[in-house]
Amino acid sequence: MANSHLIPTYKRQPVAFERGHGAWLFDGDGNRYLDALSGIAVSALGHSHPALVEAITNQASTLLHTSNLYEIDVQTRLADRLCALSGMDAVFFGNSGSEANEAAIKLARLHGHNRGIDMPVIVVMESAFHGRTLAALAATGNANAQKGFEPMPAGFVRVPYGDIDAIAALEDHNIVAVHVEPIQGEGGVRVPPADFLPALRRLCDKRDWLMMIDEVQTGVGRTGHWFAHQAAGITPDVMCLAKGLGGGVPIGAALVASAAGELFGPGSHGSTFGGNPLACRAALAVLDTIEHDGLLAHAGAMGESIREQIEARVGELDHVVEIRGAGLMIGIELSEPCAELVDAAREQGILLNVTAGSVIRLLPPLIIGPAEVERLVDGVCHLIESMTTTQTMQAD
Ligand SMILES: *Cc1c(COP(=O)(O)O)cnc(C)c1O
């Protein structure tokens, strides 16, 4: 990999995979790895799922791309399906999570301008992640990611995650929207207080603010619900999707309802690739498979089993701060930085991730089975336990 012509924006691990099957990836030497990350919540159906392969193959041999200058039947059908599942009214399709977030930010600004607010402000959260394009980056609560790219687009105010009182106390009359992840992903699999989303819904209604939810990581079955916010019994005005939606084919979406329902019109936004036949066909296959195979209940049950087993085995250890999450979005916070666990896990044949410095993040595919759960729990607990051993030895 020396002398690569790739711009080194990523710190890459020294492994390349040649093929995948179910929850497993295989490298060129025939080693297999349990994929507990799913390409960061993307490969929702695991690898080479027959239903997704069939849908993509079939669509590729029929029609890949036309243009949003024309009617696209499969895009219309996907929008109908997403609205039926979410209770939202309409969808704009892009190609990534950042693009979905850019659409949300533009919707909020239109909402403001329609109310006579010239300099609209969006409330965002500390340690939020919304993407790397400029406005999405400005909404992201990570100074390191922003560093060197100033000036950041203006129009954001930041509060502690999940703090409804901090939001209610904001007095800026230019506020037009609140944008929030229902569970923070990159920020450390952080779960807000149970009443946060319902209280935020009421506050947004009262102040005529758009309630915007970034479900790019939490959406499409990841937490055991179609969309994580549904567990709180609310409907947002804007919802962003991407990652798992295409099961590995790039697609992003911004869904709108009620107050946000009629902001975009002809010419107000666009995307060349957005919602093309291939991507939409893949997303429909993902949604069909989740439904037909009962993967919401399955993800909920597998996730609970993983969390309970890890809690039972290592929950009492001094350096385990908290085990949290929902469905198959799981964070294990340790009391010290643990980035080296990524290599240690991979060397044992498990792919996982560490985020926010000290949080082990597990995002296995929704199809993960009980035997794979056992392997995963055992591997992760072993890693956590061996950290104790090292510390104890050092202390002696
Ligand atoms: C990954 C992620 C994004 C950015 O998605 P990209 O497809 O990388 O642009 C935005 N929001 C959340 C919550 C994410 O997890």
The ligand as an SDF file (V2000), in Angstrom:
LIG
                    3D

 15 15  0  0  0  0  0  0  0  0999 V2000
  -22.4380    8.3760    9.0060 C   0  0  0  0  0  0  0  0  0  0  0  0
  -23.3550    9.4470    9.4410 C   0  0  0  0  0  0  0  0  0  0  0  0
  -23.5680   10.5940    8.6440 C   0  0  0  0  0  0  0  0  0  0  0  0
  -22.7750   10.8580    7.3780 C   0  0  0  0  0  0  0  0  0  0  0  0
  -23.0660    9.9360    6.3820 O   0  0  0  0  0  0  0  0  0  0  0  0
  -22.1500    9.8770    5.0580 P   0  0  0  0  0  0  0  0  0  0  0  0
  -22.8690    8.8680    4.2060 O   0  0  0  0  0  0  0  0  0  0  0  0
  -20.8000    9.4440    5.4770 O   0  0  0  0  0  0  0  0  0  0  0  0
  -22.1500   11.2190    4.4580 O   0  0  0  0  0  0  0  0  0  0  0  0
  -24.4950   11.5200    9.0770 C   0  0  0  0  0  0  0  0  0  0  0  0
  -25.1790   11.3510   10.2120 N   0  0  0  0  0  0  0  0  0  0  0  0
  -24.9990   10.2700   11.0130 C   0  0  0  0  0  0  0  0  0  0  0  0
  -25.8050   10.1370   12.2580 C   0  0  0  0  0  0  0  0  0  0  0  0
  -24.0770    9.2930   10.6530 C   0  0  0  0  0  0  0  0  0  0  0  0
  -23.8850    8.2440   11.4560 O   0  0  0  0  0  0  0  0  0  0  0  0
  1  2  1  0
  2  3  1  0
  2 14  2  0
  3  4  1  0
  3 10  2  0
  4  5  1  0
  5  6  1  0
  6  7  2  0
  6  8  1  0
  6  9  1  0
 10 11  1  0
 11 12  2  0
 12 13  1  0
 12 14  1  0
 14 15  1  0
M  END
$$$$
